Amino acid sequence: MALGMFLGCGSTQGAKNPTSSSKSNAVQNTPAAPNAFPVIHVFVALCDNVNQGIVPVSASLGNGDNPNTNLYWGAAFGVKTFFGKSKDWELLAETKNPSPAILDRLIFKKKGADIFMIADAYRGKEISQAIWDFLEAASGKSGEQLSVTSGTRKISFNSGGSSDLVAYVGHDGLMDFTLESTPKALDAKKRKAIILACISQKYFAKPLERSGAEPLVWTTGLMAPEAYILSAAIDGWLKKETDEQVRVRAAKAYHSYQKCGLKAANNLFATGW
């Protein structure tokens, strides 16, 4: 499974220019309101054999319209499955089709703490929208107000730019296409960003810098954007470790699952500018 996932993110062959209805929309001028507790927003572009420039994986893993079996969502190391089985996180809510581009939305709560994670699964053909929305959140654009029930409490918080940590998971679409524009920072808040995609340090550097966010973990080469990396990085961030300590956590997790050698894993993950 891990080998197949690695192969899925290894090429830009057959790249197609995805279309998106709002990737070039002007960013609103009002910065996002802060939340009262830590919020993480994860943007997942579902693996898609047809609409993304990847080495094809199996039909079920690479069906960008079926999150249940998708490599980056419903498969063993996909975001939904991995965090759904975690002893540290509790799934509080799931919403199907919250928008035309998003097929599935999950809201997790860290067990024992008011820390929430929103995870959105974008249609594979909407990869440019996923990247655009990630960059808008990084820039501080207001998201949605969401409400969940935890025990006897109803808790509300804001997504998008109100998040303290934003993450993109999936194929590096910027290897295949160029966004017509990229969002500019709306405030001085330095949100942290995780970008689990092939060679993300190279391809996301300019748009991420323009957004005002700071790279916590990104990559220097081809890789498998699996959820255990995201989990390890989030754990370190929540413990208020240094960015370098978080990077090392990500590298160790990658080596643990991929058996690629710790030196290779350390070379694969970077932090900061």
ABEGO torsion letter per residue (X at the ends): XAAAAAAAAABABGBBBBBBAAAABBBBABBBBBBABBBBBBBBBBBBAAABBBBBBBAAAABAABAAABAAAABAABAAAAAAABAABBBABBBBGABAABABBBBBBBBGBBBBBBBBBBBAAAAAAAAAAAAAAAAGBBBBBBBBBBEABBBBBBBEAABABBBBBEBBAAAABBBABBBBBABABBBBBBBBBBGAAAAAAAAAAAAGBBBABBBABBBBBBAAAAAAAAAAAAAGBBAAAAAAAAAAAAAAAAGAEAAAAAAABBBEX
